[in-house]
Amino acid sequence: MHIVITGGAGFLGQRLAARLLARGELRGEAVQRLTLVDQLEPPCPPSDTVDVEGLALDITEPGALDSVLDARPHVVYHLAAVVSSAAEADLDLGMEVNFDATRALLEGCRERGLANTRLIMASSVAAYGGELPAVLDDMTALQPQNSYGTQKAMCELLINDYSRRGLIDGCVLRLPTIIVRPGRPNAAASSFASSILREPLNDEEAICPVAPSLELFVMSPAKVIEALVHGAEVPGEALAPFRAFMLPGITVSVAEMLDTLRQVAGDEALARVRHEPDPRIEAIVASWPARFETRRAQALGFAGDRSLHDIVMAFLEERSR
Ligand SMILES: NC(=O)c1ccc[n+]([C@@H]2O[C@H](COP(=O)([O-])OP(=O)(O)OC[C@H]3O[C@@H](n4cnc5c(N)ncnc54)[C@H](O)[C@@H]3O)[C@@H](O)[C@H]2O)c1
């Protein structure tokens, strides 16, 4: 089993690589080769049994993935992307990385007859927007209100169509907002959602740029990684006729997040969160829906977190390791 991860140096790419190596198998077959692709050479987790390689490739360069696809990988995780705020700030960059490079990847698979290669892409709640029902489901139309969500929505359609045509075996997972993300804030508009928990838990100050009433649809890093693994294993027939769906996140308000912070770490931790409204962030994040019915994903065997408290405790447990 040869697995490729684009965006292999990123947050999810590195965690997924570690998880696949720890698991040792996918679809009942031993993982033999793992190729991580990113702009800068991705760090390669050590392995005695798997041939792990990290390639520095800019996927927007013509033919960048040729040699990777020539090896006819069994599974490609397409995680390379310019995240939400960055894609909104620079339309050309967002289009090149999030859309054009995905199309080039699909064409590369098509040219090589990689009909059985499972291509898994990470989409986002940002693909939804506009006038929405109180609770969304997988039949809700995509009306993204930002460039990142638009680019993700376009890729979803393309991956579905290439799969329908039998050119690839695609699967698109719409990821909830991932919390608690370790490390530092990034350019994602939702970055604050991790910051307002992570920084106070690390005895640092955090800025909350949105109203406490704002709701988010969230999932822990561990559950997202399990979903990516499962995404390689779901039979293609079960994914038709539309291969994109929302993962089973949970709905939480910023007020609930702050309350959980107080329960877990006390008033002192809560006091480390400064409220500084940022209309630019609020406008992007408020356009993302937060209430979903995710029967489809659950029927396909994808599982979510039980509670926000569990998510925070999992972060603390991982930090202490
Ligand atoms: N983290 C979340 O909350 C979240 C939510 C929804 C969807 N997603 C999606 O999941 C995927 C992974 O997200 P992440 O959190 O790991 O993001 P990340 O920013 O940590 O990783 C993305 C990686 O893509 C790489 N990349 C960007 N442009 C590239 C290029 N031209 N060539 C090669 N590599 C390039 C970056 O260097 C980075 O390492 C992305 O597609 C993202 O849109 C993430």
The ligand as an ORCA input file, in Angstrom:
! r2SCAN-3c Opt
* xyz 0 1
  N      -7.706     22.676     10.337
  C      -9.000     22.906     10.116
  O      -9.736     23.366     11.023
  C      -9.607     22.585      8.777
  C     -10.970     22.692      8.643
  C     -11.551     22.420      7.424
  C     -10.745     22.010      6.357
  N      -9.405     21.919      6.514
  C      -8.610     21.504      5.346
  O      -7.748     20.431      5.739
  C      -6.551     20.487      4.979
  C      -5.346     20.468      5.907
  O      -5.474     21.525      6.838
  P      -4.359     21.853      7.923
  O      -5.071     22.356      9.096
  O      -3.431     20.713      8.039
  O      -3.643     23.082      7.207
  P      -2.093     23.482      7.190
  O      -2.033     24.894      6.736
  O      -1.427     23.117      8.466
  O      -1.513     22.525      6.056
  C      -1.656     22.799      4.703
  C      -0.331     22.528      4.042
  O      -0.448     22.785      2.645
  C       0.808     23.238      2.227
  N       0.730     23.954      0.956
  C       0.153     25.158      0.736
  N       0.397     25.539     -0.537
  C       1.136     24.553     -1.111
  C       1.710     24.394     -2.375
  N       1.570     25.314     -3.344
  N       2.419     23.261     -2.627
  C       2.583     22.318     -1.671
  N       2.062     22.433     -0.438
  C       1.356     23.536     -0.162
  C       1.264     24.181      3.345
  O       2.659     24.404      3.280
  C       0.806     23.435      4.569
  O       1.861     22.651      5.122
  C      -6.637     21.739      4.127
  O      -7.092     21.361      2.840
  C      -7.676     22.579      4.818
  O      -8.329     23.421      3.907
  C      -8.810     22.178      7.703
*
